[in-house]
Amino acid sequence: MARRINPNPGQSALPSREQILAFIAQATDKVGKREIAAAFDIKGADRIGLKRILKEIEEEGEIERGRAGLVPPGRLPPVTLADIKSRDRDGDFFAVPVEWDHAKGPPPKILVSSPRNGKKPGRAAPGIGDRALLRVELIPGESGRYSGRVIKVIGKNKAEVLGVYRSGPDGGRIVPVEKRAQGREIAIPAGEEGEARDGDLVSVSLVSESRFGLPRGRVTERLGSLGSERAVSLIALHLHHIPHVFAADTLAEADAVEPVGMKGREDWRAEPLLTIDPPDAKDHDDAVMAVPDPDEANQGGFVVTVAIADVAAYVRPGSALDREALLRGNSVYFPDRVVPMLPERISNDLCSLREKEDRPAIAVRMVIGPDGVKKRHSFHRVMMRSRAKLSYAQTQAAIDGFTDETTAPLLEPILRPLWAAYAALTAAREARGPLALDLPERKVLLTPDGAVDRVVVPARLDAHRLIEEFMIQANVAAAETLEQAKQPLIYRVHDEPALEKMRALGEVLASIGIKIPKEGALRPALFNRILGSVAETEHAIFINEVVLRSQAQAVYAAQNLGHFGLNLRRYAHFTSPIRRYADLIVHRALIAACRLGSDGLSSDVTVGALDQIGEQISAAERRAMAAERETIDRLIAHHLADRVGATFTGQISGVTRAGLFIKLDETGADGFVPISTIGNDFYHHDEARHALVGSRSGETHRLGDRVEVRLVEAAAVAGALRFELLSEGQTRPGAGGARSPRSPSFHKAGPPGRPAGIRNSGSRHRGSRR
């Protein structure tokens, strides 16, 4: 954590350029605007001035910006991701940075000292071919040479390949599961297949490579059968190293847990709390209620209550359950399975707010004015009993006048007040002006035997929005309470978009005639105006996607940066402790701050320790999102495999030097059109226009264009689709040219992705990744 070095204590002053440059040059950790602001105690409006100074310094070439933060020109960042390439005669390793601008020359070598006395606790020893996170520094007196110390080995044994085994008469072959490895099968000689059977997911060690034949490998581990689509998520689990089998001591500890009693709790079992979830939900971690405020000083206002499962009562710090929950970071949701953060005994039983069963909870009671603005709130540790378990569609139907035997008696006393309170909160939300992205959230539905049935876009109901808004208010209340108590916590932070992303967004918008101001503070309102201007046009979905990609990643951190997307000054995840470790930390912090028991966050826990936890669970969240996305890609590719030759409509969602990425309207699937199949012209990549342009014909294919494509190949195992472009591009008058399709292999890159940690509000997780 950066030390505070405010040059003018007690004053609102910005550091000089020289002070900023010196801080960046001497940094031993990642440095960005957030770290500089924390170090110099820059707050409020002064952050705009800091952003302006950094922009000027960057434009003048005195600093460079990369994924690892700000560094002096040509300098590796203090923490660098690198590949270990070789070993010298003394046993030390040489590594090169993963990210390097080769226009500056060859990448620098990093001397990585090998541990002489065995592994340090919790740290794996590196090996050739591994990818590792290194703490690096310049070697004194040796220009451009670095020494490095291993922080963490990211990828062990890169020579290991994950693939599907296909048996043959003289051994077999491995079809790799990663898109970038498509077309590079591995031969498995007879006797080297181990226990693998045809169709199994296996791990393979490369034995030898040849310039003329297939590389040869040996099956080192059989990971499971891929005999049905229901097992496709196995690929993502193993490819992303997601823990999915609970350790024996964790299960034993969960089985031994006894239900907690009333001691130290308020009795709320008569309160009309109820749960509203998807119809297939098995864990219910939040319940809600609202009543008109009886206080005459708040006429037209409401008392809104959100009760959250008290996971902290069962998962104690340092326990086996706690260690495994931190390792997993969050639950992972696939179409065919859920990989929970906690064993079912905890997540689906003791902590699930089941209908008409006593359950412990931590509840926040919020007094809301008639304008929807929260006046005050309080936290309580309670025993509750859910009045009913409702689904979103069922609840919405009741409000719309179509009650059933469950909702009919609940409509007037419980559901109507909920909707009235939601109407007030909606008015306050609109006044606040959070980022209003509108993107379809597709869901893959499976048949009972695990095959893809169809891909749907679930209706976005007021019932979804109600729960989301109640959860946001509860999360804000948690952050406010902990800040006021000066209790360390993990915030959910979402910084404003970076300068380079705003430049890229400006270029895309300029291509359709929209200009954005070059100066002034960024606000969600700016993006909302852009989105509103294209809402009824053909560019609507495309611009929503581009705006989403321009956003920073939402992450967990012990320092508060606010939440740009929600336009909130402080925000902490409190409402899903069953499936997010961050929420469990916030629960423990509330227990300590509000004196709700002896099982709260220890006073020994430092901000630095919470920051480390924040980094770990942010990485776990990104890992989960990648695994979920890739699994859907594989399922849809499998679903489309028997439709090779069919035509589809879609939109150009990405433009690269190698070709075009196409997002299909029907399924939302992404596929690739290699540049060599586009007509008989020579196309070049116009980066500023986000387009491929024919050198002779002038024919242009641009990001966001509507197109028709033919499916040429579907690689189900990799989740890769290859298309042939059927639509003509935009052409200058008098130019043209016939197409001459060719047949290339799959491109190695994946389609442009969404930034981790922020989704449109239609997410399965009720805005949980905002």
Rosetta blueprint (number, residue, H / E / L):
1 M L
2 A L
3 R L
4 R L
5 I L
6 N L
7 P L
8 N L
9 P L
10 G L
11 Q L
12 S L
13 A L
14 L L
15 P L
16 S L
17 R H
18 E H
19 Q H
20 I H
21 L H
22 A H
23 F H
24 I H
25 A H
26 Q H
27 A L
28 T L
29 D L
30 K L
31 V E
32 G L
33 K H
34 R H
35 E H
36 I H
37 A H
38 A H
39 A H
40 F L
41 D L
42 I L
43 K L
44 G L
45 A L
46 D H
47 R H
48 I H
49 G H
50 L H
51 K H
52 R H
53 I H
54 L H
55 K H
56 E H
57 I H
58 E H
59 E H
60 E L
61 G L
62 E L
63 I L
64 E E
65 R E
66 G E
67 R L
68 A L
69 G E
70 L E
71 V E
72 P L
73 P L
74 G L
75 R L
76 L L
77 P L
78 P L
79 V E
80 T E
81 L E
82 A E
83 D E
84 I E
85 K E
86 S E
87 R E
88 D L
89 R L
90 D L
91 G L
92 D L
93 F E
94 F E
95 A E
96 V E
97 P E
98 V L
99 E L
100 W L
101 D L
102 H H
103 A H
104 K H
105 G L
106 P L
107 P L
108 P L
109 K L
110 I E
111 L E
112 V E
113 S L
114 S L
115 P L
116 R L
117 N L
118 G L
119 K L
120 K L
121 P L
122 G L
123 R L
124 A L
125 A L
126 P L
127 G L
128 I L
129 G L
130 D L
131 R E
132 A E
133 L E
134 L E
135 R E
136 V E
137 E E
138 L E
139 I L
140 P L
141 G L
142 E L
143 S L
144 G L
145 R L
146 Y E
147 S E
148 G E
149 R E
150 V E
151 I E
152 K E
153 V E
154 I E
155 G E
156 K L
157 N L
158 K L
159 A L
160 E E
161 V E
162 L E
163 G E
164 V E
165 Y E
166 R E
167 S E
168 G E
169 P L
170 D L
171 G E
172 G E
173 R E
174 I E
175 V E
176 P E
177 V L
178 E L
179 K H
180 R H
181 A H
182 Q L
183 G L
184 R L
185 E L
186 I E
187 A E
188 I E
189 P E
190 A L
191 G L
192 E L
193 E L
194 G L
195 E L
196 A L
197 R L
198 D L
199 G L
200 D E
201 L E
202 V E
203 S E
204 V E
205 S E
206 L E
207 V E
208 S E
209 E L
210 S L
211 R L
212 F L
213 G L
214 L L
215 P L
216 R E
217 G E
218 R E
219 V E
220 T E
221 E E
222 R E
223 L E
224 G E
225 S E
226 L L
227 G L
228 S L
229 E H
230 R H
231 A H
232 V L
233 S H
234 L H
235 I H
236 A H
237 L H
238 H H
239 L H
240 H L
241 H L
242 I L
243 P L
244 H L
245 V L
246 F L
247 A L
248 A H
249 D H
250 T H
251 L H
252 A H
253 E H
254 A H
255 D H
256 A H
257 V L
258 E L
259 P L
260 V L
261 G L
262 M L
263 K L
264 G L
265 R L
266 E E
267 D E
268 W E
269 R L
270 A L
271 E L
272 P L
273 L L
274 L E
275 T E
276 I E
277 D E
278 P L
279 P L
280 D L
281 A L
282 K L
283 D L
284 H L
285 D L
286 D E
287 A E
288 V E
289 M E
290 A E
291 V E
292 P E
293 D L
294 P L
295 D L
296 E H
297 A H
298 N H
299 Q L
300 G L
301 G L
302 F E
303 V E
304 V E
305 T E
306 V E
307 A E
308 I E
309 A E
310 D L
311 V H
312 A H
313 A H
314 Y L
315 V L
316 R L
317 P L
318 G L
319 S L
320 A H
321 L H
322 D H
323 R H
324 E H
325 A H
326 L H
327 L H
328 R H
329 G L
330 N E
331 S L
332 V E
333 Y E
334 F L
335 P L
336 D L
337 R L
338 V E
339 V E
340 P L
341 M L
342 L L
343 P L
344 E H
345 R H
346 I H
347 S H
348 N H
349 D H
350 L H
351 C L
352 S L
353 L L
354 R L
355 E E
356 K L
357 E L
358 D E
359 R E
360 P E
361 A E
362 I E
363 A E
364 V E
365 R E
366 M E
367 V E
368 I E
369 G L
370 P L
371 D L
372 G L
373 V L
374 K E
375 K E
376 R E
377 H E
378 S E
379 F E
380 H E
381 R E
382 V E
383 M E
384 M E
385 R E
386 S E
387 R L
388 A L
389 K E
390 L E
391 S E
392 Y H
393 A H
394 Q H
395 T H
396 Q H
397 A H
398 A H
399 I H
400 D L
401 G L
402 F L
403 T L
404 D L
405 E L
406 T L
407 T L
408 A H
409 P H
410 L H
411 L H
412 E H
413 P H
414 I H
415 L H
416 R H
417 P H
418 L H
419 W H
420 A H
421 A H
422 Y H
423 A H
424 A H
425 L H
426 T H
427 A H
428 A H
429 R H
430 E H
431 A H
432 R H
433 G L
434 P L
435 L L
436 A L
437 L L
438 D L
439 L L
440 P L
441 E L
442 R L
443 K E
444 V E
445 L E
446 L E
447 T L
448 P L
449 D L
450 G L
451 A L
452 V E
453 D E
454 R E
455 V E
456 V E
457 V L
458 P L
459 A L
460 R L
461 L L
462 D H
463 A H
464 H H
465 R H
466 L H
467 I H
468 E H
469 E H
470 F H
471 M H
472 I H
473 Q H
474 A H
475 N H
476 V H
477 A H
478 A H
479 A H
480 E H
481 T H
482 L H
483 E H
484 Q H
485 A L
486 K L
487 Q L
488 P L
489 L L
490 I L
491 Y E
492 R E
493 V E
494 H E
495 D L
496 E L
497 P L
498 A L
499 L H
500 E H
501 K H
502 M H
503 R H
504 A H
505 L H
506 G H
507 E H
508 V H
509 L H
510 A H
511 S L
512 I L
513 G L
514 I L
515 K L
516 I L
517 P L
518 K L
519 E L
520 G L
521 A L
522 L L
523 R L
524 P H
525 A H
526 L H
527 F H
528 N H
529 R H
530 I H
531 L H
532 G H
533 S H
534 V L
535 A L
536 E L
537 T L
538 E L
539 H L
540 A H
541 I H
542 F H
543 I H
544 N H
545 E H
546 V H
547 V H
548 L H
549 R H
550 S H
551 Q L
552 A L
553 Q L
554 A E
555 V E
556 Y E
557 A E
558 A L
559 Q L
560 N L
561 L L
562 G L
563 H E
564 F L
565 G L
566 L L
567 N L
568 L E
569 R L
570 R L
571 Y L
572 A L
573 H L
574 F L
575 T L
576 S L
577 P L
578 I L
579 R L
580 R E
581 Y H
582 A H
583 D H
584 L H
585 I H
586 V H
587 H H
588 R H
589 A H
590 L H
591 I H
592 A H
593 A H
594 C L
595 R L
596 L L
597 G L
598 S L
599 D L
600 G L
601 L L
602 S L
603 S L
604 D L
605 V L
606 T L
607 V H
608 G H
609 A H
610 L H
611 D H
612 Q H
613 I H
614 G H
615 E H
616 Q H
617 I H
618 S H
619 A H
620 A H
621 E H
622 R H
623 R H
624 A H
625 M H
626 A H
627 A H
628 E H
629 R H
630 E H
631 T H
632 I H
633 D H
634 R H
635 L H
636 I H
637 A H
638 H H
639 H H
640 L H
641 A H
642 D H
643 R H
644 V L
645 G L
646 A L
647 T E
648 F E
649 T E
650 G E
651 Q E
652 I E
653 S E
654 G E
655 V E
656 T E
657 R L
658 A L
659 G E
660 L E
661 F E
662 I E
663 K E
664 L E
665 D L
666 E L
667 T L
668 G L
669 A L
670 D E
671 G E
672 F E
673 V E
674 P E
675 I H
676 S H
677 T H
678 I L
679 G L
680 N L
681 D L
682 F L
683 Y E
684 H E
685 H E
686 D E
687 E L
688 A L
689 R L
690 H L
691 A E
692 L E
693 V E
694 G E
695 S L
696 R L
697 S L
698 G L
699 E L
700 T E
701 H E
702 R E
703 L L
704 G L
705 D L
706 R E
707 V E
708 E E
709 V E
710 R E
711 L E
712 V E
713 E E
714 A E
715 A E
716 A L
717 V L
718 A L
719 G L
720 A E
721 L E
722 R E
723 F E
724 E E
725 L E
726 L L
727 S L
728 E L
729 G L
730 Q E
731 T L
732 R L
733 P L
734 G L
735 A L
736 G L
737 G L
738 A L
739 R L
740 S L
741 P L
742 R L
743 S L
744 P L
745 S L
746 F L
747 H L
748 K L
749 A L
750 G L
751 P L
752 P L
753 G L
754 R L
755 P L
756 A L
757 G L
758 I L
759 R L
760 N L
761 S L
762 G L
763 S L
764 R L
765 H L
766 R L
767 G L
768 S L
769 R L
770 R L
